[in-house]
């Protein structure tokens, strides 16, 4: 849900005044990267690795509690092969970076 038109206009006016008063600061604010981009790639990979592993374990536990062998198998596959795939991709990316 967006802002009402009058509030959006007020924000646009404030933005224009800021750009006129301090163009360097306005340019710096415009170039600010998203918060996740401030983290190193290694940290993002580790977070994704842990998330995949936890997702697989939760799927296994759900399959056990529901007595569903299909869910247990899917969860086990995600838990076992998800991290392996991520590690292989990271290894390949590292090799590409070393060649550049």
Number of C-alpha atoms within 10 A of each C-alpha: 3 6 9 8 9 9 11 12 12 11 13 12 12 12 13 13 13 15 14 11 11 10 13 12 12 16 12 9 10 9 9 10 9 8 7 10 10 9 10 9 12 10 11 13 14 14 12 15 19 15 14 19 20 15 16 24 20 17 21 24 17 15 18 14 11 11 11 13 12 12 20 22 15 16 23 19 15 21 22 15 15 19 18 13 13 16 15 11 12 15 12 12 12 11 11 10 9 8 7 5
